[in-house]
Amino acid sequence: MEKEFTPLKCLQPSEHLNCGLLILNQPLNNTLLLELWQKANIKACADGGANHLHHITDGQRDEYVPDFISGDFDSLQPLVKAFYAKKVDVIVVLGGLGGRFDQIMASVETLYHAVKITSIPVLVIQDSSLIYLLQPGKHILHVATGREGKWCGLIPIGSPCYSVTTTGLKWNLSAGVLQFGSLVSTSNTYDGSGIVTVETDSPIVWTMGIKSSIGE
């Protein structure tokens, strides 16, 4: 079954989207925070993420009070899972792609845990980068919001992908093999059609650049 998704719809001011925002223990991008906070129905901080939120909202703290301050995202309980399932279309993790490499990889691994917890798409965004885990099957990604950067990629983390087929990219794959030590799709870009399709036989990480504003 084809799955359609627009990764950067969460940054489109005119688009309606029920969004959940999870802030991690890393420095925050003020512009992204303000944009995502305005769209989010649910705001949560993971441990030290509350410290960064408190610091960056100095003078306006009463307007930026999270709904939840909790521990590790992969410890989500059934009642919380049910709550998210009724409230949001996408969960956005702000932070987690900067600083220490081992912590970046922990953010990637969190996406693999998340699919066992919820069917809601989970994105990790920081500064100019986004990651999103594609499960086996065919996916349709809408990439014409005006906030897409020039680059994108498909990274086979955890296990090889022996059959990956894409459309909408400058360099497409046709039942191609992606694995470390052989081929990894980095520094790819779009063909201008506004839609990317990815069909994969194994989980694979979709990554893409983000512009700080439309027209950048």
Residue, then its C-alpha position, 0 to 999 in steps of 0.5 A: m500500500e502506498k503511503e503519502f507524506t509531506p515531511l515539511k508540511c509541519l513548517q508551512p504556516s498556511e497548512h493545517l496539521n495536528c502536530g506534536l512537538l518534543i524538545l530534546n536536551q540540545p541548544l534550540n533554533n529560535t526560529l524553528l521553535l517559534e514556528l513549530w510551537q505555534k502549530a503544535n497541539i502538544k508540547a513536550c520536553a525530554d528531561g534537560g530539554a526543559n532547560h533549553l526551552h526555559h532559557i530561549t524563552d526568557g521574557q515570554r516563559d508564561e507563553y511557552v509552557p510545555d504540556f509534558i516534561s518526561g524521560d526517554f521517548d522510547s519509554l512511552q506508556p500505553l495511555v500516552k500512546a493512546f493520547y498521541a494517537k487521538k491528538v496529532d498527525v505527526i510527532v516532531v522531535l526538535g534537536g538530536l542531530g547536533g553535537r556528539f556523534d553517539q547521541i546523534m546515532a541515539s536519535v536515529e535509533t529512537l526512530y526505530h523504537a518509535v515505529k513499535i510504539t506508534s503509527i504516527p510519523v516521527l520526524v527529527i529536525q535540527d537546524s537545516s536537517l531532517i530525518y524520517l524512518l521509512q518502513p518496508g513498502k512504498h512511500i510518497l513524499h511531497v517535497a514542494t512546500g518551499r522549505e526543502g533544501k537542495w540536498c536529500g539522501l537515503i541511509p541504510i542504517g542497521s541493515p542493508c537494503y537490497s531493493v530500493t526504487t525511487t522516482g523524483l530524484k536527480w539520481n534515482l535507483s531501480a531495485g538498487v542495493l544500499q549498504f555501507g561498504s557498497l553504496v549509500s545515497t548522500s548528496n542527492t537532490y530533486d528532479g523538480s517534480g515535487i514528489v519523491t517515491v521510495e520503495t524499499d525492502s528494509p527500513i531506511v532513513w530518509t534525510m533532507g535539507i531544510k531552508s530557514s525560510i521560504g525563498e532562502 
